[in-house]
Amino acid sequence: MSKILTTRAEDYSQWYNDLILKGGLADYSAVKGCMVIKPHGYALWENMRDELDRRFKETGHQNAYFPLFIPKSFMSKEAAHVEGFAKECAVVTHYRLKNDPNGGGVIVDPDAKLEEELIVRPTSETIIWNTYKDWIKSYRDLPLLINQWANVVRWEMRTRLFLRTTEFLWQEGHTAHASRAEAIEETEKMLEVYASFAEEFMALPVVRGVKTANERFAGAEDTYCIEALMQDGKALQAGTSHFLGQNFAKAFDVKFQDKDNNHDYVWATSWGVSTRLVGALVMAHSDDDGFIFPPKLAPLQVVIVPIYSKDEAVRAKIDNIAGDLVATLKKQGVRVKFDNDDNTRAGWKFAEYELKGVPVRITLGARDIENNLVEVARRDTKEKASRSLDGLAGDVITMLDDIQSNMYQKALKFRTDNTHTIDTWDDFVKTLDEKAGFISAHWDGTPETEEKIKELTKATIRCIPLNNPQEAGKCILTGNPSKERVLFARAY
């Protein structure tokens, strides 16, 4: 099966595309820059969505839904925000089509021009804060903790399945608070929700940090982020949480009356993750034979493949064993399938489930079951072993936990081995070109130096890590004084 995939060593980018397409996560669509998420890929997203949604609700948030269309005038109310998104906005100008009287098919009706153009949602701060103006009057209405699951459109020139598409799926939280301190606490809390989800469910170690002013979300006072390292040594931003200050409250005149009958603007946050997480999961763990999915997120956690004999009695025995095992595992919440399809051979199934990233495969063969044994293979290490049918369900559940832990530890070791502390410009450039990975280095704190480093090397400051040690040093480019190291990398 590996022959259908370009290897990572040959061409990492092509390997990724091959795997997404041939592994059945997504397909290209008739709309340039957009993708079709196939059932296998959507099941992965659903598992992510369901766990994140549970965590949001545990922290007091509620789901709502806001319009896809945003009046153009709303985007003009927050200057930094519109500047940040202006080049990515899709604009609706007309509301009707008609048949071309000259026989040219369907055309836009010139008489159906909108009085005000509508922006197809690139993010929802403006439409939501216009709504919050009616919802928030008093301190009793705060905090307002809202999340929505939606699609957004950002008109991308260069697209890549899951990582950067014109339309993608995400969630976006938008909260309002009575004080600056409460809003910052919310921003940090939601960053930790994302980080713990990435580490506990995606088996993906992440660096928690704050973006520089150059990399900050348009309209935010501070952007917190989680950064992950992919197998090719490039970084990927896996989630962001923004402290918006009072910027949007002032833009949309959202005030509240406090307990002393004074009026003030509310304090805001927004935070989000998207289907980009699917791409991160693929690039962080998979190999040249296919996906390797952590059990907590794998659409299918266990597959049982029978190898039948011509003896109908033996076939019936295999089916009974498989049926009992499926029932027991399902009671334990395991996503399991018994693949007894006679139209495909066992060897083909083995390769297919390896490609699809199923964590555990159980083979039921006639000879083995005579000895009360089965063969169990794990996808992460490719180890195979004979195990007793007695207590097999418990063994499988333990194995799933072990796979989850092993994948995290492997990814953590990779990040540790590929995080470099660098003090000179020559070593910085050499490390980027020869080793890649995260580079911990000094920066003089100026946007000009940050931009120059990006221009010269295509590396960006991924974040200033939280609780960053203070350390006197010299900027790798300018030699000017620096008080701390920041994390650089080339990134997706």
C-alpha positions as CSV (number, residue, x, y, z in Angstrom):
1,M,0.0,0.0,0.0
2,S,2.9,2.3,0.7
3,K,3.6,2.4,-3.1
4,I,0.6,4.6,-3.6
5,L,2.2,7.3,-1.4
6,T,5.1,9.5,-2.1
7,T,7.5,9.1,0.9
8,R,8.2,11.9,3.3
9,A,11.9,11.8,2.4
10,E,11.1,12.2,-1.3
11,D,8.7,15.1,-1.0
12,Y,7.0,15.9,2.3
13,S,4.4,18.2,0.7
14,Q,3.4,15.6,-1.9
15,W,3.3,12.9,0.8
16,Y,0.8,15.0,2.7
17,N,-1.4,15.6,-0.3
18,D,-1.2,12.0,-1.4
19,L,-2.2,10.8,2.1
20,I,-5.2,13.2,2.4
21,L,-6.5,12.2,-1.0
22,K,-5.8,8.5,-1.1
23,G,-6.5,8.0,2.6
24,G,-10.0,9.4,2.0
25,L,-10.0,12.5,4.3
26,A,-10.9,15.0,1.6
27,D,-11.0,15.8,-2.1
28,Y,-10.7,18.8,-4.3
29,S,-13.9,20.5,-5.3
30,A,-15.3,22.3,-8.4
31,V,-14.8,25.6,-6.5
32,K,-11.1,26.5,-6.6
33,G,-9.6,26.7,-3.2
34,C,-12.4,24.8,-1.5
35,M,-12.4,21.1,-0.4
36,V,-14.9,18.3,0.0
37,I,-14.5,16.7,3.4
38,K,-15.2,13.0,2.9
39,P,-16.8,10.8,5.6
40,H,-13.5,9.6,7.0
41,G,-12.2,13.1,7.4
42,Y,-15.5,14.5,8.7
43,A,-15.7,11.7,11.3
44,L,-12.3,12.9,12.6
45,W,-13.5,16.5,12.8
46,E,-16.7,15.4,14.5
47,N,-14.6,13.6,17.2
48,M,-12.6,16.8,17.7
49,R,-15.7,19.0,17.7
50,D,-17.6,16.8,20.2
51,E,-14.7,16.8,22.7
52,L,-14.0,20.5,22.4
53,D,-17.8,21.3,22.6
54,R,-17.9,19.3,25.9
55,R,-15.0,21.3,27.3
56,F,-16.5,24.6,26.3
57,K,-19.8,23.7,28.0
58,E,-17.9,22.5,31.1
59,T,-16.4,26.0,31.3
60,G,-19.8,27.7,31.2
61,H,-20.1,28.5,27.5
62,Q,-23.2,28.2,25.4
63,N,-23.6,27.7,21.6
64,A,-25.4,30.1,19.4
65,Y,-25.4,30.9,15.7
66,F,-24.9,34.3,13.9
67,P,-25.4,35.2,10.2
68,L,-23.0,34.2,7.5
69,F,-23.4,37.7,5.9
70,I,-21.9,40.8,7.5
71,P,-22.9,44.3,6.3
72,K,-19.9,46.1,4.9
73,S,-20.4,49.1,7.2
74,F,-19.8,46.8,10.2
75,M,-16.3,45.9,9.0
76,S,-15.4,49.6,8.8
77,K,-16.1,50.2,12.5
78,E,-12.9,48.7,13.9
79,A,-9.9,50.0,11.8
80,A,-7.3,47.4,12.6
81,H,-9.8,44.6,12.1
82,V,-10.9,45.7,8.6
83,E,-7.2,46.3,7.7
84,G,-6.4,42.8,8.8
85,F,-9.1,41.1,6.7
86,A,-9.8,43.5,3.8
87,K,-7.7,41.5,1.3
88,E,-9.4,38.2,2.2
89,C,-13.1,39.2,2.0
90,A,-15.6,37.8,-0.4
91,V,-18.3,40.3,-1.2
92,V,-21.9,39.8,-2.2
93,T,-23.1,42.7,-4.4
94,H,-26.4,41.3,-6.0
95,Y,-29.3,39.1,-4.9
96,R,-30.7,37.7,-8.1
97,L,-29.9,36.0,-11.4
98,K,-31.8,35.9,-14.7
99,N,-31.6,34.3,-18.1
100,D,-29.4,36.2,-20.5
101,P,-31.8,37.6,-23.2
102,N,-28.9,37.0,-25.7
103,G,-28.9,33.3,-25.0
104,G,-25.7,33.3,-22.9
105,G,-27.1,31.3,-20.0
106,V,-27.6,32.8,-16.5
107,I,-26.3,36.3,-15.7
108,V,-26.4,38.6,-12.7
109,D,-29.5,40.8,-12.9
110,P,-28.1,44.4,-12.9
111,D,-31.3,45.6,-11.4
112,A,-30.8,43.4,-8.3
113,K,-27.9,45.3,-6.8
114,L,-27.8,45.4,-3.0
115,E,-28.1,48.8,-1.3
116,E,-25.2,47.8,0.9
117,E,-22.7,45.0,0.0
118,L,-22.5,42.0,2.3
119,I,-19.2,40.4,3.4
120,V,-19.2,36.6,3.6
121,R,-18.1,35.9,7.1
122,P,-14.2,35.8,7.5
123,T,-14.7,35.9,11.3
124,S,-17.7,37.1,13.3
125,E,-16.5,39.8,15.8
126,T,-18.4,42.6,14.0
127,I,-21.8,40.9,13.5
128,I,-21.7,39.5,17.1
129,W,-20.7,42.7,18.8
130,N,-23.5,44.6,16.9
131,T,-25.8,42.0,18.5
132,Y,-24.3,42.2,21.9
133,K,-25.2,45.9,22.0
134,D,-28.8,44.7,22.5
135,W,-28.1,41.9,24.8
136,I,-25.8,43.7,27.3
137,K,-27.2,46.5,29.5
138,S,-26.1,45.7,33.1
139,Y,-23.5,43.9,35.1
140,R,-26.2,41.2,35.6
141,D,-25.8,40.4,31.9
142,L,-22.1,39.6,32.3
143,P,-20.1,37.6,31.7
144,L,-21.6,36.6,28.4
145,L,-20.0,33.4,27.2
146,I,-21.0,32.4,23.6
147,N,-19.5,30.0,21.1
148,Q,-20.6,29.2,17.6
149,W,-19.7,26.3,15.2
150,A,-19.7,27.6,11.7
151,N,-17.9,28.0,8.4
152,V,-15.9,31.0,7.3
153,V,-14.5,32.2,4.0
154,R,-11.1,33.8,3.6
155,W,-10.1,34.3,-0.1
156,E,-6.8,32.5,-0.2
157,M,-4.5,32.7,-3.3
158,R,-2.5,29.6,-2.3
159,T,-4.5,26.8,-0.8
160,R,-3.8,23.4,0.8
161,L,-6.2,20.8,1.9
162,F,-7.2,21.3,5.6
163,L,-4.2,23.7,6.2
164,R,-5.4,26.7,4.2
165,T,-8.6,26.6,2.2
166,T,-10.9,29.4,1.0
167,E,-13.8,28.0,3.1
168,F,-13.2,26.0,6.3
169,L,-15.0,24.8,9.4
170,W,-14.3,26.1,12.8
171,Q,-15.6,27.3,16.1
172,E,-15.3,30.8,17.4
173,G,-15.9,31.9,21.0
174,H,-16.9,35.5,21.7
175,T,-17.2,36.6,25.3
176,A,-18.0,39.8,27.2
177,H,-16.8,40.7,30.7
178,A,-17.1,43.4,33.3
179,S,-13.3,43.9,33.8
180,R,-10.0,43.7,32.1
181,A,-8.7,41.1,34.5
182,E,-11.7,38.9,34.0
183,A,-11.3,39.0,30.2
184,I,-7.6,38.2,30.4
185,E,-8.4,35.3,32.7
186,E,-10.9,34.0,30.1
187,T,-8.4,34.4,27.3
188,E,-5.8,32.3,29.2
189,K,-8.4,29.8,30.3
190,M,-9.5,29.0,26.8
191,L,-5.9,28.8,25.6
192,E,-5.4,26.1,28.2
193,V,-8.6,24.3,27.0
194,Y,-7.0,24.1,23.5
195,A,-3.6,23.1,24.8
196,S,-4.9,20.3,27.0
197,F,-7.1,19.1,24.2
198,A,-4.2,19.0,21.8
199,E,-2.0,17.1,24.2
200,E,-4.6,14.7,25.7
201,F,-6.6,13.9,22.6
202,M,-4.4,14.8,19.6
203,A,-1.2,13.4,21.3
204,L,0.4,16.6,20.1
205,P,2.7,18.6,22.5
206,V,2.3,22.3,22.1
207,V,4.1,25.5,23.2
208,R,1.8,28.0,24.9
209,G,2.7,31.5,24.1
210,V,1.9,35.1,23.1
211,K,2.2,36.5,19.6
212,T,4.2,39.6,18.8
213,A,2.5,42.7,17.7
214,N,3.3,41.9,14.0
215,E,1.6,38.5,14.4
216,R,-1.3,39.6,16.5
217,F,-5.0,39.1,15.5
218,A,-6.4,42.2,13.8
219,G,-8.2,44.2,16.4
220,A,-6.7,42.4,19.5
221,E,-4.6,43.8,22.3
222,D,-3.0,40.4,22.8
223,T,-3.1,37.1,21.0
224,Y,-2.3,33.9,22.9
225,C,-1.5,30.8,20.8
226,I,-0.5,27.1,20.9
227,E,2.3,26.2,18.4
228,A,3.1,22.6,17.3
229,L,6.0,21.1,15.4
230,M,5.4,19.0,12.3
231,Q,7.6,16.1,11.2
232,D,9.3,18.3,8.5
233,G,10.5,20.7,11.1
234,K,7.9,23.4,10.3
235,A,5.7,24.9,13.0
236,L,1.9,25.1,12.8
237,Q,-0.3,27.4,14.8
238,A,-2.9,25.0,16.2
239,G,-5.2,27.5,18.1
240,T,-5.5,31.1,19.2
241,S,-7.2,33.0,22.0
242,H,-7.4,36.8,21.8
243,F,-7.8,39.5,24.4
244,L,-9.7,42.2,22.5
245,G,-9.7,44.8,25.3
246,Q,-12.6,47.3,24.8
247,N,-11.9,47.8,21.0
248,F,-15.0,46.1,19.7
249,A,-17.2,47.4,22.6
250,K,-16.2,50.9,21.7
251,A,-16.6,50.3,18.0
252,F,-20.2,49.1,18.5
253,D,-21.0,51.1,21.6
254,V,-21.5,48.1,23.9
255,K,-21.7,49.5,27.5
256,F,-23.0,48.1,30.8
257,Q,-24.1,49.7,34.0
258,D,-22.1,48.5,37.0
259,K,-23.1,48.0,40.6
260,D,-22.4,51.6,41.4
261,N,-24.6,52.8,38.5
262,N,-21.6,53.9,36.4
263,H,-21.4,53.0,32.7
264,D,-18.4,51.5,31.0
265,Y,-17.5,49.6,27.9
266,V,-17.3,45.8,28.3
267,W,-14.1,43.8,27.9
268,A,-13.9,41.2,25.2
269,T,-12.3,37.9,24.1
270,S,-12.5,35.7,21.0
271,W,-10.9,32.3,20.4
272,G,-11.0,29.6,17.8
273,V,-9.7,26.4,16.2
274,S,-10.5,25.0,12.8
275,T,-10.3,22.0,10.5
276,R,-6.6,22.9,10.3
277,L,-6.3,20.6,13.3
278,V,-7.0,17.7,11.0
279,G,-3.9,18.7,8.9
280,A,-1.9,19.0,12.1
281,L,-2.9,15.6,13.2
282,V,-1.8,14.0,9.9
283,M,1.5,15.8,9.6
284,A,2.5,15.3,13.3
285,H,2.0,11.5,13.4
286,S,1.6,9.7,10.1
287,D,4.2,7.6,8.2
288,D,4.9,6.5,4.7
289,D,2.3,3.7,4.9
290,G,-0.6,6.0,5.9
291,F,-2.3,7.7,8.8
292,I,-1.5,7.1,12.4
293,F,-4.4,8.4,14.5
294,P,-4.4,8.7,18.2
295,P,-7.1,6.3,19.6
296,K,-9.1,9.1,21.3
297,L,-9.8,10.7,17.9
298,A,-9.6,7.8,15.4
299,P,-12.9,7.4,13.6
300,L,-12.4,3.7,14.0
301,Q,-10.3,2.5,16.9
302,V,-10.4,-1.3,16.4
303,V,-11.0,-3.4,13.3
304,I,-11.5,-7.2,13.4
305,V,-10.5,-9.0,10.2
306,P,-11.5,-12.7,9.9
307,I,-9.5,-15.3,7.9
308,Y,-12.1,-17.9,7.1
309,S,-11.6,-21.6,6.3
310,K,-13.9,-23.6,4.0
311,D,-15.4,-25.2,7.1
312,E,-18.7,-23.5,7.7
313,A,-18.6,-24.6,11.4
314,V,-15.3,-22.8,11.8
315,R,-16.7,-19.7,10.0
316,A,-19.6,-19.7,12.4
317,K,-17.3,-19.9,15.4
318,I,-15.2,-17.0,14.1
319,D,-18.4,-14.9,13.6
320,N,-19.6,-15.7,17.1
321,I,-16.3,-14.8,18.7
322,A,-16.2,-11.6,16.7
323,G,-19.8,-10.7,17.5
324,D,-19.2,-11.2,21.3
325,L,-16.0,-9.1,21.1
326,V,-17.7,-6.3,19.2
327,A,-20.5,-6.2,21.7
328,T,-18.1,-6.1,24.7
329,L,-15.9,-3.4,23.2
330,K,-18.9,-1.2,22.2
331,K,-20.2,-1.4,25.8
332,Q,-16.8,0.1,26.8
333,G,-17.3,2.9,24.3
334,V,-14.8,1.6,21.8
335,R,-15.4,2.4,18.1
336,V,-15.0,-1.1,16.5
337,K,-15.9,-2.8,13.2
338,F,-16.0,-6.5,12.2
339,D,-15.1,-6.5,8.5
340,N,-16.5,-9.8,7.2
341,D,-16.9,-8.5,3.7
342,D,-16.2,-11.4,1.3
343,N,-15.5,-9.1,-1.6
344,T,-12.0,-8.2,-0.5
345,R,-9.2,-10.3,0.7
346,A,-7.6,-10.1,4.1
347,G,-4.3,-8.8,2.8
348,W,-6.1,-5.9,1.1
349,K,-7.9,-5.1,4.3
350,F,-4.7,-5.1,6.3
351,A,-3.2,-2.5,3.9
352,E,-6.4,-0.5,3.8
353,Y,-6.8,-0.2,7.6
354,E,-3.1,0.6,7.9
355,L,-3.6,3.4,5.4
356,K,-6.7,4.6,7.2
357,G,-4.8,4.8,10.5
358,V,-6.9,2.4,12.6
359,P,-5.0,2.0,15.9
360,V,-5.6,-1.7,16.6
361,R,-6.2,-4.6,14.2
362,I,-7.4,-8.0,15.4
363,T,-7.1,-11.0,13.1
364,L,-9.3,-14.0,13.8
365,G,-7.9,-17.1,12.0
366,A,-9.1,-20.7,12.1
367,R,-5.8,-22.1,13.5
368,D,-5.4,-19.4,16.2
369,I,-8.9,-19.7,17.6
370,E,-8.4,-23.5,18.0
371,N,-5.7,-22.5,20.4
372,N,-7.8,-19.7,22.0
373,L,-5.6,-17.1,20.4
374,V,-5.8,-14.1,18.1
375,E,-3.2,-11.9,16.4
376,V,-3.3,-8.2,17.5
377,A,-1.4,-5.5,15.6
378,R,-0.9,-2.0,16.7
379,R,-0.6,0.8,14.1
380,D,1.8,3.1,15.9
381,T,4.7,0.6,16.3
382,K,3.5,-2.1,13.8
383,E,4.1,-4.7,16.4
384,K,2.1,-7.9,16.2
385,A,1.5,-10.4,18.9
386,S,-0.6,-13.4,19.7
387,R,-3.0,-12.8,22.6
388,S,-5.4,-15.0,24.5
389,L,-9.1,-14.6,23.7
390,D,-9.7,-14.6,27.5
391,G,-9.7,-11.0,28.7
392,L,-9.0,-9.7,25.1
393,A,-11.4,-6.8,25.4
394,G,-9.6,-5.5,28.5
395,D,-6.2,-6.0,26.8
396,V,-7.4,-4.0,23.8
397,I,-8.6,-1.1,25.9
398,T,-5.2,-1.1,27.7
399,M,-3.4,-1.1,24.4
400,L,-5.4,1.8,23.1
401,D,-4.4,3.8,26.2
402,D,-0.8,2.8,25.6
403,I,-0.9,3.8,22.0
404,Q,-2.3,7.2,22.9
405,S,0.5,7.8,25.5
406,N,3.2,6.4,23.2
407,M,2.2,8.7,20.3
408,Y,2.4,11.8,22.6
409,Q,5.8,10.8,24.0
410,K,7.2,10.2,20.5
411,A,6.0,13.6,19.3
412,L,7.4,15.2,22.5
413,K,10.8,13.6,22.0
414,F,10.7,14.8,18.3
415,R,10.0,18.4,19.5
416,T,12.7,18.2,22.1
417,D,15.3,16.9,19.7
418,N,14.4,19.6,17.2
419,T,14.3,22.6,19.5
420,H,17.7,24.5,19.2
421,T,19.1,27.2,21.3
422,I,21.0,29.6,19.0
423,D,23.1,32.7,19.7
424,T,24.6,33.9,16.4
425,W,23.1,34.9,13.0
426,D,25.2,32.4,11.0
427,D,24.1,29.5,13.2
428,F,20.5,30.7,13.0
429,V,20.5,30.6,9.2
430,K,22.4,27.3,9.1
431,T,20.1,25.6,11.6
432,L,17.0,26.7,9.7
433,D,18.4,25.3,6.4
434,E,19.9,22.1,7.7
435,K,17.9,21.1,10.7
436,A,14.7,23.2,10.8
437,G,12.6,22.9,13.9
438,F,12.0,25.5,16.7
439,I,14.8,27.9,17.3
440,S,15.1,29.7,20.7
441,A,17.0,32.9,20.1
442,H,17.2,36.5,21.2
443,W,15.3,39.3,19.4
444,D,15.6,43.0,20.2
445,G,11.8,43.5,20.5
446,T,11.3,45.7,17.4
447,P,8.8,45.0,14.6
448,E,11.5,46.2,12.1
449,T,14.0,43.5,13.2
450,E,11.2,40.9,13.2
451,E,10.2,41.8,9.7
452,K,13.8,41.8,8.4
453,I,14.5,38.3,9.9
454,K,11.3,37.1,8.1
455,E,12.4,38.7,4.8
456,L,15.9,37.2,5.0
457,T,15.0,33.6,6.2
458,K,11.2,33.1,5.9
459,A,11.2,32.3,9.6
460,T,8.7,34.0,11.9
461,I,8.5,34.5,15.6
462,R,6.0,31.8,16.5
463,C,5.5,33.0,20.0
464,I,7.0,34.4,23.2
465,P,6.5,31.4,25.4
466,L,4.3,31.9,28.5
467,N,6.3,32.2,31.8
468,N,9.4,32.9,29.6
469,P,12.6,33.0,31.6
470,Q,14.2,36.5,31.6
471,E,17.7,36.3,30.3
472,A,20.0,39.1,29.1
473,G,21.4,38.6,25.7
474,K,21.9,40.1,22.2
475,C,19.6,40.0,19.2
476,I,20.8,37.5,16.7
477,L,20.4,40.0,13.8
478,T,21.2,43.5,15.2
479,G,23.2,42.7,18.3
480,N,21.0,45.0,20.3
481,P,20.2,44.1,23.9
482,S,17.4,41.5,24.5
483,K,15.8,40.5,27.7
484,E,14.5,37.1,26.7
485,R,14.5,34.4,24.0
486,V,11.6,33.9,21.6
487,L,10.7,30.9,19.5
488,F,11.4,31.1,15.7
489,A,10.5,28.7,13.0
490,R,9.4,28.4,9.4
491,A,5.7,27.7,9.5
492,Y,2.6,26.6,7.6
